[in-house]
Structures are given as C-alpha cells and as structure tokens.
Amino acid sequence: MSKYSVIVFDLGNVLIPFDYTRVIKHFNELSAGLGDKFTKLYQENYNLHREFEKGNIPLDKFLSTMTEWLEHKVTGEEFCRVFSDIFTRNQDVIDLLPKLKKNYMICLLSNTNEIHEKYGYNNDEFLKTFDKLFLSHKVGAVKPEEKIYRTVENFTGKPPSEHLFIDDVAEYVQGAKNCGWDAIQFTGYENLIAGLKTRGVKF
C-alpha cells in the first residue's frame, strides 16, 4: 500500500518541456545578434528573473527592462508572446494525471511568472485536473526555498512524509527532501513510471 496521499508535479520540462532557443532565434532575426546580446544580459542579471518569478517585480517594470535590452525593437506585448512561445506538451505524463487523481490529491508546484502563465500555458485543459496550482509568483517564493513546499502542505493538510514530488531539477528535488517529502528526479517518462512503481503508487 502506498504511503502517499499527495503527488506534486513540477510544470516546466516535466509536463510542458520548454526551449528558449526559439526566443533567441526570433530576436536574432529581428536584428543581427540581438537575441545573443539579450541572452547574455538575461544570464548576467538572472536575479531579475528570480525576483520576477517570486512576484517581487511588477510586470510593467520587468517589461520595461526587457524592451530596453532589446533596443526597443519589440513592444511589451510582442515580447510576452515571443517569450512564451517556448512550450510543448509531454502527453505521456499529462495522461497520467487523471489516473493518479483517482487515488491521490495532485498538486502543481512551479517556478514560473505571470507572462508564461498568461501567454504560455494558462488555457491548457490538463491544469484543471490538479486540486491546486502553486505558482511561485503567486506564492511569493521559489523552489528550493522551504516556504514554497510548506505552502503546499498548508493546503493539503497532510504530513510531509505523505507528499511525493516529481521535478527535473536535482536542487528542487533535494529541497523537497529537506522538508521531509519523498521525491523523484524526472529524466523521462520511463524513469517516472519506474519510480512510481517501486514506491507502490497506484495508477
């Protein structure tokens, strides 16, 4: 018998793989080297990305910086669309959700931002399967900070040991384990299935 009552999924690269090379290519096509320059600035100022994911930076301020980095060759609206045109769907994993929901509470826990939510995945039907979505910019914390995992527990009302977390990033998996959860590092559908089976998870 499975000891878990809650299964928590990451979003990006587990349910919806993403690829930023499309964004870079788009901006490079607008102006030679613009996408590469933008990428360098983004990487050098990654704290800005993190603070935006935490909901600490207003959208208009973030967009003002982004359009400045892009030499005002795109509008804020265009930036949002291009910046969010990065997602595909991992249908095998998505198809597991309703099967798992028959026996477990299922939640989503994602480091994300309001642009990707609105322009990237907000209308995906599979999100309705979850009992609750925990999005970093709404929680005010990011993985692997303890607060974001505890926010999930506050909703489920279950002890830490009854939570099973699935994420592709080792650091975030460890963050969950530090909170007393069990966790599987996602490397693909087959490894996920194997990890669920060894834990006696029903699906």
Residue pairs with C-beta under 8 A, 6 or more apart in sequence:
1 200
2 103
2 104
2 199
2 200
2 201
2 202
3 161
3 162
3 200
4 104
4 162
4 163
4 164
4 182
4 199
4 201
5 104
5 105
5 156
5 158
5 162
5 163
6 104
6 105
6 106
6 107
6 152
6 156
6 158
6 162
6 163
6 164
7 100
7 104
7 105
7 106
7 107
7 163
7 164
7 166
7 201
8 106
8 107
8 108
8 109
8 152
8 163
8 164
8 165
8 166
8 176
8 181
9 15
9 93
9 97
9 106
9 107
9 108
9 109
9 130
9 166
10 108
10 109
10 110
10 143
10 165
10 166
10 167
10 168
10 169
10 172
10 186
11 108
11 109
11 110
11 112
11 121
12 18
12 87
12 110
12 111
12 112
12 168
13 168
13 186
14 90
14 93
14 166
14 167
14 168
14 186
15 89
15 90
15 93
15 94
15 108
15 126
16 87
16 88
16 89
16 90
16 120
16 121
16 124
17 87
17 88
17 89
17 90
18 86
18 87
18 88
19 86
19 88
20 39
20 86
22 85
22 86
23 35
23 82
23 83
23 85
23 86
24 35
24 36
24 38
24 39
25 35
26 35
26 82
26 85
27 34
27 35
27 38
27 70
27 73
27 74
27 82
28 34
28 35
28 36
29 35
30 70
30 73
30 74
31 71
31 73
34 70
34 71
34 73
37 69
38 69
38 70
41 69
42 48
42 49
42 69
48 57
48 62
48 65
49 113
50 142
51 57
52 62
52 113
52 137
53 111
53 112
53 113
53 136
53 137
53 142
54 136
54 137
54 140
54 141
54 142
55 114
55 136
55 137
55 138
55 139
55 140
56 140
59 114
59 115
60 76
62 115
63 76
63 79
63 80
64 76
66 76
66 79
66 83
67 74
67 75
67 76
67 79
70 79
74 82
80 115
80 118
80 119
81 119
83 115
83 116
83 119
84 115
84 116
84 118
84 119
84 120
85 120
86 120
87 116
87 120
87 121
89 124
90 189
92 189
93 189
93 192
94 126
96 192
96 203
97 106
97 126
97 129
97 130
98 129
99 203
100 106
100 201
100 202
100 203
101 129
101 131
102 202
103 202
103 203
104 201
105 131
105 156
105 158
106 129
106 130
106 131
107 130
107 131
107 132
107 133
107 134
107 152
107 155
107 156
108 127
108 130
108 132
108 133
108 134
108 135
109 134
109 143
109 148
109 149
109 152
109 165
109 167
110 133
110 134
110 135
110 136
111 136
111 142
111 143
111 172
112 135
112 136
112 137
113 136
113 137
114 137
117 135
117 137
121 127
127 133
132 152
132 155
134 148
134 151
134 152
134 155
136 142
136 143
136 148
139 147
139 148
139 151
140 147
141 147
141 148
141 151
142 148
143 149
143 167
143 169
143 171
143 172
143 175
144 171
144 172
144 174
144 175
144 176
144 178
145 175
146 175
146 178
146 179
149 163
149 165
149 175
149 176
149 179
149 181
150 179
152 163
153 159
153 160
153 163
153 179
156 162
156 163
159 180
160 179
160 180
160 181
161 180
161 181
161 182
163 176
163 181
163 182
164 181
164 182
164 183
164 184
164 199
164 201
165 172
165 173
165 176
165 181
165 182
165 183
165 184
166 183
166 184
166 186
166 192
166 195
167 173
167 176
167 183
167 185
167 186
168 185
168 186
168 187
169 185
170 185
173 183
173 184
173 185
174 183
176 182
176 183
177 183
182 199
184 191
184 192
184 195
184 196
186 192
196 203
